[in-house]
C-alpha cells in the first residue's frame, strides 16, 4: 500500500509569470507570488501542463453552469 504524501498549503497572492514553448516540447514554468518572503517557481513537463490545462478547462465548464448569463 502506498503511503499518503503530506501536502503543503500556502496562499498564492499572484501569478508572476508563465512561460510555455510554442511547440509544447519544453517544460513550462509558472512563477507564483506566495504569502511571506518566498515565491514559488514551478517547472512542468509538457504532459503535466496538458493535464493541468484539461483539469482547469473541466473546472471552468462546471463553474460556468452556476454563473448567470447576462
Buried (B, 14 or more C-beta within 10 A) or exposed (E): EEEEEEEEEEEEEEEBEEEBEEEEEEBBBBBBBBEEEEEEEBEBEBEEBEEBEEEEEEEEEEEEEEEEEE
